[in-house]
């Protein structure tokens, strides 16, 4: 068994040591995402963050709530996926514009299902620019 002494000179087992590190790392990542792009206001609440391979495609995303200002981003294989947060706290994408999803992750997964081998269309192309 791997042991590590903590600050109070207690012996901490490997599992407890690793779990503590994972939880601490997760809090640090969530705090970083919560502060990303929000200026000096550090009152943001991290709602969701993911980075996974789904149906052979890498989907990434994050969502934060800063008072009345929700922010979110998602991508499929590095290409931005235009996402919108609805008034009822669900999400929709430019790919599945008339469907609502309970999480940003589910919206990104459904976009992958709909896109197949295609890449998301850029927002400027979507609006005719």
Contact map, one row per residue, 1 for C-alpha under 8 A:
111000000000110000000000000000000000000000000000000000000000000000000000000000000000000000000000000000000000000000000000000000000
111100000000110000000000000000000000000000000000000000000000000000000000000000000000000000000000000000000000000000000000000000000
111110000011110000000000000000000000000000000000000000000000000000000000000000000000000000000000000000000000000000000000000000000
011111000011110010000000000000000000000000000000000000000000000000000000000000000000000000000000000000000000000000000000000000000
001111111111000000000000000000000000000000000000000000000000000000000000000000000000000000000000000000000000000000000000000000000
000111111111000000000000000000000000000000000000000000000000000000000000000000000000000000000000000000000000000000000000000000000
000011111100000000000000000000000000000000000000000000000000000000000000000000000000000000000000000000000000000000000000000000000
000011111100000000000000000000000000000000000000000000000000000000000000000000000000000000000000000000000000000000000000000000000
000011111110000000000000000000000000000000000000000000000000000000000000000000000000000000000000000000000000000000000000000000000
000011111111000000000000000000000000000000000000000000000000000000000000000000000000000000000000000000000000000000000000000000000
001111001111100000000000000000000000000000000000000000000000000000000000000000000000000000000000000000000000000000000000000000000
001111000111110110000000000000000000000000000000000000000000000000000000000000000000000000000000000000000000000000000000000000000
111100000011111110000000000000000000000000000000000000000000000000000000000000000000000000000000000000000000000000000000000000000
111100000001111111000000000000000000000000000000000000000000000000000000000000000000000000000000000000000000000000000000000000000
000000000000111111100000000000000000000000000000000000000000000000000000000000000000000000000000000000000000000000000000000000000
000000000001111111110000000000000000000000000000000000000000000000000000000000000000000000000000000000000000000000000000000000000
000100000001111111111000000000000000000000000000000000000000000000000000000000000000000000000000000000000000000000000000000000000
000000000000011111111100000000000000000000000000000000000000000000000000000000000000000000000000000000000000000000000000000000000
000000000000001111111110000000000000000000000000000000000000000000000000000000000000000000000000000000000000000000000000000000000
000000000000000111111111000000000000000000000000000000000000000000000000000000000000000000000000000000000000000000000000000000000
000000000000000011111111100000000000000000000000000000000000000000000000000000000000000000000000000000000000000000000000000000000
000000000000000001111111110000000000000000000000000000000000000000000000000000000000000000000000000000000000000000000000000000000
000000000000000000111111111000000000000000000000000000000000000000000000000000000000000000000000000000000000000000000000000000000
000000000000000000011111111100000000000000000000000000000000000000000000000000000000000000000000000000000000000000000000000000000
000000000000000000001111111110000000000000000000000000000000000000000000000000000000000000000000000000000000000000000000000000000
000000000000000000000111111111000000000000000000000000000000000000000000000000000000000000000000000000000000000000000000000000000
000000000000000000000011111111100000000000000000000000000000000000000000000000000000000000000000000000000000000000000000000000000
000000000000000000000001111111110000000000000000000000000000000000000000000000000000000000000000000000000000000000000000000000000
000000000000000000000000111111111000000000000000000000000000000000000000000000000000000000000000000000000000000000000000000000000
000000000000000000000000011111111100000000000100100000000000000000000000000000000000000000000000000000000000000000000000000000000
000000000000000000000000001111111110000000000100000000000000000000000000000000000000000000000000000000000000000000000000000000000
000000000000000000000000000111111111000000000000000000000000000000000000000000000000000000000000000000000000000000000000000000000
000000000000000000000000000011111111000000000100000000000000010100000000000000000000000000000000000000000000000000000000000000000
000000000000000000000000000001111111010001011100000000000000000100000000000000000000000000000000000000000000000000000000000000000
000000000000000000000000000000111111111011010000000000000000000000000000000000000000000000000000000000000000000000000000000000000
000000000000000000000000000000011111111000000000000000000000000000000000000000000000000000000000000000000000000000000000000000000
000000000000000000000000000000000011111000000000000000000000000000000000000000000000000000000000000000000000000000000000000000000
000000000000000000000000000000000111111111010000000000000000000001000000000000000000000000000000000000000000000000000000000000000
000000000000000000000000000000000011111111000000000000000000000000000000000000000000000000000000000000000000000000000000000000000
000000000000000000000000000000000000011111000000000000000000000000000000000000000000000000000000000000000000000000000000000000000
000000000000000000000000000000000010011111110000000000000000000000000000000000000000000000000000000000000000000000000000000000000
000000000000000000000000000000000110011111110000000000000000000000000000000000000000000000000000000000000000000000000000000000000
000000000000000000000000000000000000000011111000000000000000000001100000000000000000000000000000000000000000000000000000000000000
000000000000000000000000000000000110010011111100000000000000000111100000000000000000000000000000000000000000000000000000000000000
000000000000000000000000000000000100000000111110000000000000000111000000000000000000000000000000000000000000000000000000000000000
000000000000000000000000000001101100000000011111100000000000011110000000000000000000000000000000000000000000000000000000000000000
000000000000000000000000000000000000000000001111100000000000011110000000000000000000000000000000000000000000000000000000000000000
000000000000000000000000000000000000000000000111110000000000111100000000000000000000000000000000000000010000000000000000000000000
000000000000000000000000000001000000000000000111111000000001111000000000000000000000000000000000000000000000000000000000000000000
000000000000000000000000000000000000000000000001111100000011110000000000000000000000000000000000000000001000000000000000000000000
000000000000000000000000000000000000000000000000111110000111100000000000000000000000000000000000000000000000000000000000000000000
000000000000000000000000000000000000000000000000011111000111000000000000000000000000000000000000000000000000000000000000000000000
000000000000000000000000000000000000000000000000001111111110000000000000000000000000000000000000000000000000000000000000000000000
000000000000000000000000000000000000000000000000000111111110000000000000000000000000000000000000000000000000100100000000000000000
000000000000000000000000000000000000000000000000000011111000000000000000000000000000000000000000000000000000000110000000000000000
000000000000000000000000000000000000000000000000000011111100000000000000000000000000000000000000000000000000000000000000000000000
000000000000000000000000000000000000000000000000000011111110000000000000000110000000000000000000000000000000000100000000000000000
000000000000000000000000000000000000000000000000001111011111000000000000000111000000000000000000000000000000000000000000000000000
000000000000000000000000000000000000000000000000011111001111100000000000011111000000000000000000000000000001100000000000000000000
000000000000000000000000000000000000000000000000111100000111110000000000011101000000000000000000000000000000000000000000000000000
000000000000000000000000000000000000000000000001111000000011111000000001111000000000000000000000000000011000000000000000000000000
000000000000000000000000000000001000000000000111110000000001111100000001110000000000000000000000000000010000000000000000000000000
000000000000000000000000000000000000000000000111100000000000111110000111100000000000000000000000000000010000000000000000000000000
000000000000000000000000000000001100000000011111000000000000011111000111000000000000000000000000000000000000000000000000000000000
000000000000000000000000000000000000000000011110000000000000001111111110000000000000000000000000000000000000000000000000000000000
000000000000000000000000000000000000010000111000000000000000000111111110000000000000000000000000000000000000000000000000000000000
000000000000000000000000000000000000000000110000000000000000000011111100000000000000000000000000000000000000000000000000000000000
000000000000000000000000000000000000000000000000000000000000000011111100000000000000000000000000000000000000000000000000000000000
000000000000000000000000000000000000000000000000000000000000000011111110000000000000000000000000000000000000000000000000000000000
000000000000000000000000000000000000000000000000000000000000001111111111000000000000100000000000000000000000000000000000000000000
000000000000000000000000000000000000000000000000000000000000001111001111100000000000100000000000000000000000000000000000000000000
000000000000000000000000000000000000000000000000000000000000111100000111110000000011100000000000000000000000000000000000000000000
000000000000000000000000000000000000000000000000000000000000111000000011111000011110000000000000000000000000000000000000000000000
000000000000000000000000000000000000000000000000000000000011110000000001111100011110000000000000000000010001000000000000000000000
000000000000000000000000000000000000000000000000000000000011100000000000111111111000000000000000000000000001000000000000000000000
000000000000000000000000000000000000000000000000000000001111000000000000011111111000000000000000000000000001000100000011000000000
000000000000000000000000000000000000000000000000000000001110000000000000001111100000000000000000000000000000000000000000000000000
000000000000000000000000000000000000000000000000000000000111000000000000001111110000000000000000000000000000000000000000000000000
000000000000000000000000000000000000000000000000000000000000000000000000001111111000000000000000000000000000000000000011000000000
000000000000000000000000000000000000000000000000000000000000000000000000111101111100000000000000000000000000000000000001010000000
000000000000000000000000000000000000000000000000000000000000000000000000111100111110000000001100000000000001000000000001110000000
000000000000000000000000000000000000000000000000000000000000000000000000110000011111000000001100000000000000000000000000011000000
000000000000000000000000000000000000000000000000000000000000000000000001110000001111100000111100000000000000000000000000000000000
000000000000000000000000000000000000000000000000000000000000000000000001000000000111110000111000000000000000000000000000000000000
000000000000000000000000000000000000000000000000000000000000000000000111000000000011111011110000000000000000000000000000000000000
000000000000000000000000000000000000000000000000000000000000000000000000000000000001111111110000000000000000000000000000000000000
000000000000000000000000000000000000000000000000000000000000000000000000000000000000111111000000000000000000000000000000000000000
000000000000000000000000000000000000000000000000000000000000000000000000000000000000011111000000000000000000000000000000000000000
000000000000000000000000000000000000000000000000000000000000000000000000000000000000111111100000000001000000000000000000000000000
000000000000000000000000000000000000000000000000000000000000000000000000000000000000111111110000000111110000000000000000000000000
000000000000000000000000000000000000000000000000000000000000000000000000000000000011110011111000000111110010000000000000000000000
000000000000000000000000000000000000000000000000000000000000000000000000000000000011110001111101111110000010000000000000000000000
000000000000000000000000000000000000000000000000000000000000000000000000000000001111000000111111100000000011001000000000000000000
000000000000000000000000000000000000000000000000000000000000000000000000000000001110000000011111100000000000000000000000000000000
000000000000000000000000000000000000000000000000000000000000000000000000000000000000000000001111100000000000001001100001000000000
000000000000000000000000000000000000000000000000000000000000000000000000000000000000000000011111111000000000011001000000000000000
000000000000000000000000000000000000000000000000000000000000000000000000000000000000000000011111111100000000000000000000000000000
000000000000000000000000000000000000000000000000000000000000000000000000000000000000000000010001111100000000000000000000000000000
000000000000000000000000000000000000000000000000000000000000000000000000000000000000000000010001111110000000000000000000000000000
000000000000000000000000000000000000000000000000000000000000000000000000000000000000000001110000111111000010000000000000000000000
000000000000000000000000000000000000000000000000000000000000000000000000000000000000000001110000001111110110000000000000000000000
000000000000000000000000000000000000000000000000000000000000000000000000000000000000000011100000000111110110000000000000000000000
000000000000000000000000000000000000000000000000000000000000000000000000000000000000000001100000000011111110000000000000000000000
000000000000000000000000000000000000000000000001000000000000111000000000010000000000000001100000000011111111000000000000000000000
000000000000000000000000000000000000000000000000010000000000100000000000000000000000000000000000000000111111100000000000000000000
000000000000000000000000000000000000000000000000000000000000000000000000000000000000000000000000000011111111110000000000000000000
000000000000000000000000000000000000000000000000000000000000000000000000000000000000000000111000000111111111111000000000000000000
000000000000000000000000000000000000000000000000000000000010000000000000011100001000000000001000000000011111111100000000000000000
000000000000000000000000000000000000000000000000000001000010000000000000000000000000000000000000000000001111111110000000000000000
000000000000000000000000000000000000000000000000000000000000000000000000000000000000000000000001000000000111111111000000000000000
000000000000000000000000000000000000000000000000000000000000000000000000000000000000000000001011000000000011111111100000000000000
000000000000000000000000000000000000000000000000000001101000000000000000000100000000000000000000000000000001111111110000000000000
000000000000000000000000000000000000000000000000000000100000000000000000000000000000000000000000000000000000111111110000000000000
000000000000000000000000000000000000000000000000000000000000000000000000000000000000000000000011000000000000011111110000000000000
000000000000000000000000000000000000000000000000000000000000000000000000000000000000000000000010000000000000001111111111000000000
000000000000000000000000000000000000000000000000000000000000000000000000000000000000000000000000000000000000000111111100000000000
000000000000000000000000000000000000000000000000000000000000000000000000000000000000000000000000000000000000000000111110000000000
000000000000000000000000000000000000000000000000000000000000000000000000000000000000000000000000000000000000000000111111000000000
000000000000000000000000000000000000000000000000000000000000000000000000000100100000000000000000000000000000000000101111100000000
000000000000000000000000000000000000000000000000000000000000000000000000000100111000000000000010000000000000000000100111110000000
000000000000000000000000000000000000000000000000000000000000000000000000000000001000000000000000000000000000000000000011111011000
000000000000000000000000000000000000000000000000000000000000000000000000000000011100000000000000000000000000000000000001111111000
000000000000000000000000000000000000000000000000000000000000000000000000000000000100000000000000000000000000000000000000111111100
000000000000000000000000000000000000000000000000000000000000000000000000000000000000000000000000000000000000000000000000011111111
000000000000000000000000000000000000000000000000000000000000000000000000000000000000000000000000000000000000000000000000111111111
000000000000000000000000000000000000000000000000000000000000000000000000000000000000000000000000000000000000000000000000111111111
000000000000000000000000000000000000000000000000000000000000000000000000000000000000000000000000000000000000000000000000001111111
000000000000000000000000000000000000000000000000000000000000000000000000000000000000000000000000000000000000000000000000000111111
000000000000000000000000000000000000000000000000000000000000000000000000000000000000000000000000000000000000000000000000000111111
